[in-house]
Amino acid sequence: MRKKDLKTGMTVETRNGGEYFVLLNHCLNNSDVLVSKTGMGWNSLDDLNDDLIFDNGGVQDNPQWDIVKVFKPSFYSRDAEGLDLIWCREENPEYTMEELIERMGHEFKIKK
C-alpha cells in the first residue's frame, strides 16, 4: 500500500494502536490529514513517506506513528464497525534464541 492509494473514508491503524479516518483535501489549506477516531487530534499525511512510514523531516525515530493497517468501509463487512481490512504491513518478527529453539523443537547452530 502506498500513500497515494489512501482515499477519504478509509480508516488506518498506527503501530501504537491509534485509529484514524483518512480525510483528503481537507478544508484547512486543502491538506491531507488523519483525524483521530476519538476526536482527540489529527496528523498530517505529509509526515508519512510513500511507504506509510513516519518521516517528519527525514527523522524516522517515531515508528509508533507508522501506519500498519488500512481498512475500507463496507456495508457487507463481518466486522462490527463495518470495516474490511485491505492491507496489513508485513514485518520481520524478532525472536530470542530460546524462542527459536522452542519453535524448532530442538537446538541448532546458525551458519554464517
Protein Blocks (a to p, Z undefined) as FASTA:
>chain_A
ZZklpcghiacddfkopacdddehifehoiacdddfklpacddfklpcfkopacehhiac
bfklpcfbdcdddfkbcbfnlpacfbdcdddddddfklmmmmnopacdddZZ
